[in-house]
Amino acid sequence: MITDDQNTPPALAVPGSPAGGRDGSQCRSAARPHAAPTESGFGTQRGFKLLRLIVVIALTLSGLRMLHACVTVLSTPNVFRKDFVQDYLMAKATLAGVDPYVPVADLAERFLPPLPSAVWPHPSPHPPPALILVLPLALFDYRTAATVWFLGELACLAFAAWSLLFWWEGRNPRLSAVAVFWVVLVAWTPIAEELLFGQFSLLILALLARSWLDLGRGRWTVGGLLVGTAVALKLFAWPIVLLGVLTRKWRFFFSAVVAFLAAKAGAAFILGFDRIVHYYQAVGPSVAHLWRAYDGNASLWSIGWRLFEGTGSTIAVGVVAPPLVDVPAAAPYVSGLVVISIVVFGLRLAVRKEHLDLSLSILVCVSVLVSPVVWSCYLAVVLIPLAVAAKYTTTGTSRSSLYLLAVIVLVIQLPFPLFRQWMALLGETQANGSLVVSAPLALVTLARAAALLALIWMLGRFETSGRRSLRPAASGAPGGARP
């Protein structure tokens, strides 16, 4: 449970140190004698180091290749295919005194030259506070603005890489290690897609990574302001704010609320309060309605419609499938029940965790799953819970946990079009490019949601199985217990 005592940091040790529990007793891994290395093969320490070097080099080369592809997208005409175009058009409209929440296609016709590909026929689903960030970029031409945004994303990724290494090592990491890790992360599919499309996920990842370090040190006000800002940008991470209520961390809760309301007030000052109301009453629900049953949407909100209404979208080409049970009226109730259940389950699990790392990681996963629309690039924020799971797993002895974590990473890593290619072997491709498959086969597209549920289950097991070898860090170090 979380306590409010900030003056008595618990006794602890990070993995690899001899101290384990609060009483300073040795952890199990420290008490166990190390096995002597074998004389040949990759079982030797030298062989293991060589294998690790080969893997790092391969991942680095893959990251450099993907980084080159992301830079190439900044050239014409590919740059106009980025999702960032909708945010730029909203900013242009705001400066021109035009309603930014009209269909993106209408804004493109007014503020951009003829585009090489069609843009969305609906308004942008991004909340008004996101407009504040992009507004200064509307003073430049589109390609310059997209390039600046891309560089900002790379900076956010670099900060996230530094934060993860800082938490893992318990000290400032070497600049070379940060640089290599930064490049390797570009090879991860959610981050690569984020850089290709120009969304907000890396900014949210940076905000959560910074708040993660601050909360681990007992800086509840700063951590709350950062989480509240993340919620304002994408209506994401709000379950983490609820954790502050359940654990009576009022400084964290109220600072998050203040940041959220301040962002909304800033947007209302620029757009007008009526546009804020219009977004939440009309724009957000209408756009979510268009994508709720699309096969690329990994949100748990889509489950009810996939099961009882069918898979597919009226505005995008993708997988089309009939419902498993044709009862459309049940769809919203089932989806709502599933979402409420996972939020309640996640909060109960997070409150019972002794370590802040586990609590936040669980709720980051929950936050992704209960977002109305979840694209692959949104999974970039799952980097934090994956790092926490990796640290707990690598300091233990359970091979099954390692295998499960590897499967989770693999499922998230697989590009979503690959799922469609596999399903095409059992489906029928239509003239318009849609893929018609059976109802059970269409549920395969929820594999990423299943991977996140498995990650939540995995994180929830770490403190309930008697493991105490990973203690939270001391005051002043990241990733600690709640002071």
N, C-alpha and C positions, 0 to 999 in steps of 0.2 A: 504494500500500500504506500501511497505518497504521504509524506509527513511535511510539516512546515518548519521543522527545526533546521535552520541554515547555519547555525553556529558550531555544529558538531559533525564534521564530515565523517563518513564511515570508514573503517579500516578496510583496505582493499588492495588488489593487485591486478594489473592487466594480464592477459594470457602470456604465459612464459615466465611469470614471476612466481615465487614459491608460496606466497600467501594466498589463501582462498577466502574463507568466510569472514564474518564480522569479528569472530574471536581470534583471527589470525592463524587459524588452522590451515594445514597444507591442503591444496587441492588434490584431487585424485590423480590428475595427470602428472603432478610433480612427484607424488609418492611412488608412482609406478616406475620401475627401472626401465631404461631405454634398451631396446633390442640392438644387438650388435649388427652393424651393416654387413651385408654379404660381400663376397670378394669379386663378383663379376656381375655384368649386366646392369640394368637400370636400377637395381636394388641398392647399389652403392651410392654413397653421397655424391661422388663425382658424376655418376651417371644421372642422378636426379637433377643436379645442377645443370648439366648439359641439356637435359630434356626441357627443363624450365626455360633455359636461354633460348632454345629453339622455338618454344611456344611464344615467348615474348617477342621474338623477332618476327615470327609469322603474323602475330596480332598487330604489331606495329606497322608492318608492310600493308596489311589489310586496312588499317586505319588511315594510312597515308593515301592509299588508293581511293578510299571513300571520301577523304577530305578533298582530293583533287576533283572527284565527281561533284561534290557540293559547290566548289568554286566554279566549276564549269556551268552549273545551273544559273549563275549570276549573269551569264551572257544572254544576249537577245537571240531567239525569242523565248528561251526557257525560263527566264526570270519572271515572265508574266504568268507562269503556271504555278508559282508559289502561292501558298495560302496568305502570305503577307500582303498580297495585293488588296484583299478586302479591308485590312486595317488601314492601309495607305489611303484607299478611297474614302473610308469613313473620316479620316483626318482631313483630307482635301475638302470633303463636303462640309465639315464643320467650319473650316476657315472661310468657305464661300457662303456660309449662312444657310446651307441646305440640310435637310433632315438626313443624318447619316444612316438611319435605319429604314431606308428604302431598299429594294432588291439590289444586290451587288451588281447585277448586269446593267441596271439603269445608271448607277454611279460610274461604271466603266465606260459606258457610252458617252458620258458627259465630260469625264476628266482624263481619259486616256485615249490614245490612238487605237485604231482597230486591232483587236487582240488575236493572237494565233490560235487560241482555243477559247471555248465558252467558259464564262464564270457562272457562279451559282445564281439561279433565278430567285433566290430568297435573300432576306437581309442577313447581315453578318450576325452570328450567334454570340459574338464576344461581348462581354458586359461593358457598360460605359466607362468604368475606370481604366480599362485597357486602352481606351482612346487617348487618355492623358499622356501615356508613354510615347505614343506614335505621333502625336500632334506636331512636335517640332520637326519631325522628318518630312512632313508634308510641304515644308518650305523648299525641299530639293526635288529634283526629278525622280521618277520612280526607281530607276536602276541605282542611282546613288543612295536613295533611302534604303533599298533592299540590301545593298552592300554594307551600309552602316549597321543595319539590324543584324546581319549575318555576323559581323565582327563582334557585336555585343553578345550574341549567342555563344560564340567561341570563348569570350571572356567569362561568361557565366559557367561554361563547362570547365574551364581551367580552375575557377574558384571551387567548383564542386569536387574536382579531382584533388585539389589541395586539401579540402575539408575531410574527404574520406581517408586520405593518407595520414592526415594529422590525427584523426580519431583512431585509426588502426595502430599507428606507431606510438601515440601518446606524446609526440613531440613534433617540432617543425620538420617536415620531410625535405629531402634534398631537392633542389630545383630540377635536376636531371630526372629524378624519379617522377616528379609531378608532370614534366614534359612528356615522358614516355607513357605514363598512365593516361594523360590527356589525349594523346594520339590513339591509344588502344581503345578508349571509350568511343571514339568516333566510329569504330567498326561495329559497335553494338547497334542493332537495327533500330530500336526506338530513338536513339540519339541521332543516328544517320538520317532517319526520316524527319526528325525535328529540324535538323540543319537544312535539309532539302526543301522543306515546306515553309519554314520560317514562322513557327507558332510561338507559344509562350512557355512551353514546358521546361526549357532550360533555365529560364528566369525563375520559374517557380521552384525548380530543383535547387537553384542557388539560394533562394530565400529559405527553403526548408533546411538546407544543409547548414546555413548560418544559424538559424533558430535552434537546430539540433545541438550545435556546439554551445550556444548560449544557455539553453535550458539545462544542459548537462552540468553547467557551472552554477546553476541557481539564478541566472539572470532572467527572471520570469517576465519582467516588463519588456525588455528588448526582444526576447523570444516571442512574446505575444504580439508585439507590433509587426514582426516579420511574418508570422503565421496569418494575422489579420489582413496584411497586404496581399498574401497569396490567395486568400479566400475572395478578396475583392476583385482580383484579376480574372479568376476563372471559376468562381463558386466552388473552389476546391479546398480540401483540408478542413472543412467545417467540423467533421467529427473530432479532430484534434482540439478544436476550441471547446467542444462539449466535455472533453476530458478534464479541462480546467474547472468546470462546474462540479463534476462528479468527485473530483479530488480536492475541491475547495482551494484551488490555486487562483485566488481572486485577482491578484495582480496580472497574472497571465491572461485570464479570461477578459477582464475589462480593457486591458491594453489591446488585445486582439479586436474587441468590439470597437474601440476608439479608432484603430487603424482602418477597419472596414468602413465605418461611418464617415471618416474623414475622406476616404477615397470616393465614396458615393457623393459626399457634399461637393468635392472638387468637380466631379463629373456633372453634377446638377448645376453648378455655377457656370460651367462652359456650355452645356447643352440645354439647360432648363429642366426643372423638376418634372415637367410633364413627359419629357422624353425618357426619363428614368422609369417612371411608372409604366409608360408604354412598352418599354423593353421587357419588364418582368410580367406584365399582363398579357402581352400579345407576341412579341418577337421571340423570346425564349421558348415558350410553349409551342409555338407554331413550327419553329425550326426543329425542335426535338421530335415533334410529331412526324416530320418528313423522314427522319433518320432512325426512328425507334426500332424498326425491324430490319434494317440494313445489315448484311452479313459482316461488314467491316466494323460494326459497332460492338465493342466488347463489354458494354455496360450491362449490369444486372437488370436495369430497367427494361431491356429488350426481351427478357426471357418470356414474359407473359404473352407478348405479341408473337414471338417465334413459335410458341407452343400452341396457341389458340387462334391465331389469325394468319400465320404464315410468315415466311422470310422474304424480304425484298423491299425495294424502295421505288417510288414513282418518279424520282428525279435522278437516279444513278443506276448504271449498269452493274450487276453483280449476281450473286446467287439468288435464285428464286425457288421457293419450295412451298408446298401446301402446309397447312397446320398439322400438328400431330393429332390434335383433337379440335374439331371445328366449332369452337364456342367463343367468338370474338368478344362477347360481353364480359367474359371472365378475365380477359387479358390485363386490363389495368389493375384489377384487384390482386391478381397473382403477382404481377410485377411489384406493386406496392408492398405486398406482404413479404416478398423475398428481400427487398431493399431494407425495410424496417427490421427484419430479422437479422440481416448481416450487420446492420449498424448496432443493434442491441448486443448481439453476440460479440462484435469487435470491441465495443466499449467495456463490456463485462470482462473480457479477456485482458484488455489493456489496464483496467483498474487493478486487477489482481496481480499484475506483473510487478515484481520488485524493482526491476531495472528500467530506467527511462528509455534506453535504447529499444527495448522490446516493445514497450507501450507505443512509442511513436511509430515504429516500423509497422506494427499491426494496423494502426489507424491510417497510415499512408496508403496501405493496400486497400483498406476499406474505402478511403476517399476516392480512389480510382474506380473501384467497382460500382459505387453508387452515383457517379457522375452521370448525367442524362445521356451524354454521348462520349464514348471513349475510343479514340483512334490509337493506332499503334504508337505514334509519337508521344502520346500522353504517358506511356509506360516508362518514359525516361526517369520519372521521379521514383520509380521502384528500385532504382540504383541504391538508395539508402537502405531499405529493408533487405535487399540482396546482400549488401555488404555486412550488415549485422548478422544475417543468417550464416554467411560464409565464415565469419569470425567465430561464432559459437560452434559451428560444425567442425572447422579445422582444429579447434582446440580440444575436441572430444575424440571419441574412439569409434563412433557409430558409422560404419560404412553405408548403412541404409540411408542415413541423413545426407551423406555426400552424394549418393546416387540420386536421391530425390531432388536435391538442390541443382544438380547437373541437368536433370530433366526439365525443371522449371526454367532454368536459364535458356535451354535449347528451345523450348516452346515459345518463349518470348522473342528469342533471336530469329526464329524462322520468319522470313518475309511473308506477309499475308497472301500475296498472289500465289505463293507456293501451295497454300492450302487449296486454292481454287484449281490449280493444275492437277493436284491429286484427286480432287472430287470430280474433275472433268472425265476421269477414266470411268466413272460410274454414272455420269450424268449426260445431258444433251445440251449442246451449245446452240443457242438460237441465232438468227440472222443479225440481231442487234447487239450480240455479244453476251447476252445474259446466259447464265448456266442454270438449267433446270435440273434439280436433284430431288431425291425423296426427303421427306420430313426428318427422319432420323439422321440421314447423312448431313443435312444442313446444320445440325447441332454441333458438328465438328468445328464450325467457325467460332464456337464459344470456348475453344481450347485455351485461349489466353486468360479468359475469366477463370477457368478451372485452375490454371497455373497459379493465379493470384490467391485463389481459395486454398490451394495446397500450401502456398507460402505462409498464409495466415495460420493454418493448422500447424505448420512446422515451427513457426515462431512461438506459438502458444505452448508447445511441448517443452521448451528448453528449461523452464524453471519448475516444471511440475514432475520431472522425472528424477529429481534428486541431484541434478547437476548444479554445482556451486563453484566450479573452477574459474568461471569468468565473472569477476567482480566488477562493479562500476568503478570508474576512475576517481581518483582523489580530487578534492576541491582544486580548481585551477586546471584540471585536465579534462578533455572532452569525453562525452559519452558516459557520464557517471550516473550514480543513483540520484534520485531526487533529494536535494539537500534538505 
